[in-house]
């Protein structure tokens, strides 16, 4: 394990607002990082409490920032922590936080410089112009250039020692993001390059990452997450993410684990229905499947699906979804239609019901 790096803070910065999580703050490595980086500064630490970032706690965070009047904002945590502070930093100018739902793109205004320090190797939120927020268990996506952090640091030390279920959620989030981006109709040469870099790193290192506290492997998984964040910044995510939010908000599943259960189901559906596409779209999608096969080192498209299922099995995540608890009305309300449109093969609610039959027992 390496030493905790010290973050250099400008001498004209006196007051720093730090957002982290209650469990994250208990980690010795996080406390050492804060102590070594900010020991001569005045700091205020707010520990988020909610499992998912929601409008009520965001309102509290914004009030704390307004009252404290910091010179710098720092987020130390996973995607939820980072998204909270990305949004808070861009809506300070609003008289009422609920007005965020009426903000148009490019109307977010950055309040102070924002540094983010991820404690998971997952969402790549440190490089994306997006953030999420929940209201009454319904997820809302926000995208704006002013949501992009000013600086980020990747410290493997902050991830090592994390429990296996959280590790799997993080890696499955970045893995799914990269595959969804790669097969998206919006994908281009740059996004594909980032996606493939992420996928290859994860396939090569995920077993060691899950089983051990290996510094170099953890660093590679952070880089993989960063690549995935860059790829979805260009394409957005797709159907597995669109369908996952109902599971996260109603079944208490970690985000990445909610996404990964849909990935093989959706990917198999895409593969089996490629012939419904017109000639041009079919050619593009077939090419994306071809480079995906190469990344997975397999000969057939369905072997990709098989390999993803073996990864889920290896992770040992415990996901048992009972049909009697499925609320189709709530699920329909939670689905982000724009993300479904990003899927190469059209998906309607009839098809979602067929997906449910495979997932809910």
Buried (B, 14 or more C-beta within 10 A) or exposed (E): EEEBEEBEBEEEBBBBBBBBBEBBBEBEBBEBBBEEBBEEBEBBBBBBEBBBBBBEBBBBBBEBBEEBEBBBBBBBBBBBBBBBBBBBBBBBEBEEBEEBEEBEEEBBBBBBBBBBBBBBBBBBBBBBBBBBBBBEBBBBBBBBEBBBBEEBBBBBBBBBEBEEBBBBBBBBBBBBBBBBBBBBBEBEEEBBBBBBBBBBBBBEBBEBBBEEBBBEBBBBBBBBBBBBBBBBBBBBBBBBBBBBBBBBBBBEBBBBBBBBBBBBBBBBBBBEBBEEBEEEBBEBBEEBBEBBBEBBEBEEBEEBBEBBBEBBEEBEBEBEBEEEEBEEEEBEEBBBEEBBBBBBBEBEEEBBEEBBEEBEE
